[in-house]
Amino acid sequence: KMSTSCMCTTATLITSDGKAGPFGMAGHALIPEINKTIAPGEEAYIEVTFDPAAHGPSGTGKIRRVVYVEQGGSDKPLELVFEANVIK
């Protein structure tokens, strides 16, 4: 599974087989399982979209968002973090 820390952020998995997603914040949207195996040496990308307008005019300042990637066989998800300073 893949999810994000805020509704203003979505993530899409891109592999040689195509795209899966976009996935959003858990609890605010259905987060389906991604049944894909990424072989050693194979490349995959996670495309992240952040909408700074999602929080309205008061949504300015420093933000920190996380994309969580659950991996089969691991209890701890991979966390991809990005930060920004929203000025308008």
N, C-alpha and C positions, 0 to 999 in steps of 0.2 A: 504494500500500500504506500501511497504518497499523499501527504497533506501539508497544509501551511498553517502558520501561527495566526493569521488574520484574514478576514474576508476580502481585504483589499489586494490580496496576493493569490495568484494561481500558478500551478506548475504542470508542465507537460513533459512526459518521457518520450524521447525521440530515439529510435533504434533503426537498424537497417530494415526492420519489418514494418516501420511506419510510426505513427504517433499514438500515445495512450494519454487520455486526459482531455481537457485540463481538470486538475484536482484542486480543491479549495480547502477551507478550514473545516476540520472535523467538528461535528455537532451542528454545523450550519448547512451541510450538504452531504449527500450520500457519497461515501468514499469507497468505491469498489476496489477489489483486489486487482493487482496487475499480475497476470500469469505469464511472465516472460523470464527467460533465462539469458543472462548476458555471459557469454563464454569468455574464458581468459583470452586477452588480446583483442576482444571485440570492443568497439567504441559505442558509447551511449551518451546522450546529452539530456540535460534537464533544462528546459526553457522556462524561465520565470518571468511573470508579468506582474508588475506592481502598479496599481492605480492610485496615485496620490490624491485624486479628487474624491475618493470613496468616503473619506471622513469629513468632507465639507470644508468650509473656510477655516474651521478651528483645527483642522488636521495638519498644522504646520509644526516644524521643529524636527528634532532628531528622532529617527525611527530605527527599530531593529526588527527584522522579520526573519523567520526560519522556515525552511522547507524540510520536512521530516520524510525520510525514505526508510521504510521498514524492509529489512532483508531477511529472507528465509534462513532459519537456523540461528538467528541472532535476537536476543532480547532487547537490545538497545538500538534504536533507529539511528541512521546516519543523519546528522544535522548540517544543512547547508545554510549559512548565515549571511545576510547582507544588511548593510546599514546605509542610511542616507540622511540628508538634512533637507527637508521639504520647506521651501521658502514661499511658495504661492500655490 
